[in-house]
Amino acid sequence: MSQNSDILKALKRGRKINPLMALSEWGCFRLAARIDELRKTHDIETTMRKSANGKKFAEYSLIGE
């Protein structure tokens, strides 16, 4: 399977995905690029989060499916 299909499958299951998760589960270094490709056919929401050490990161979820 491709990274896009793996990510989309996880989003459709209701999971929220962040860059660290994408790297550890699918070896995806460029999650934002994969999300940009998926946004052409799906509604994906971005939520900015802050980690315990104060670093900001994006978390992605699927809207309306």
N, C-alpha and C positions, 0 to 999 in steps of 0.2 A: 504494500500500500504506500501511497505517497504521503508526505507530511500533511498536505492540504486535506486529504480524505481522513486521515487519523484525527486531525484537529477538529474538522467538521463533525465527525462521529462523536467525539467527546462533547462538543458544544450541544449537539442534538440530544444528548443524554442529560443535559441540564448542568453540566460542569462549567465552572468558571476557570479560565485558563490564564496563567501569567507566564512571563518569559522563563523563569526558573523551572516551572513545571514542564514547559515545552522542551527545554533543553534536556532535562533528566528523562522524560518519557519518550521523546521522539528524536532527540539529537538535533533539535531545531534551534539554530543560533539567531535566526531572523524572524521571530514570531510576528512582528509588525508587518513585514512583507507578506507573509502567508495570510494574515488577517486582511490586508489590503486586497489580495486576490480573491478571497472568499466574500468580501463585501460587494463584489460585482453581482453576486447572485443571492446573497443572504443579508438580513438585517442583523448586524453585530454591534453591540453596545460596548463602549470603553468606559471603564471606571478607574480613576487614578487612586491608588492606595499608597500607604506609607508603611514601611517595615519597622520593626522594633528599633533598628539602629538609625532610623530617620531617612532612609533612602526611598525615593518615590519610584513606583512602577505601575504599569498598566495591567488591568485585569479585564479580560474579554468574556462576554456572554452573548448568547443568541437571544434575539428578541422575537417573541410571538410564535414560536414553534413548540 
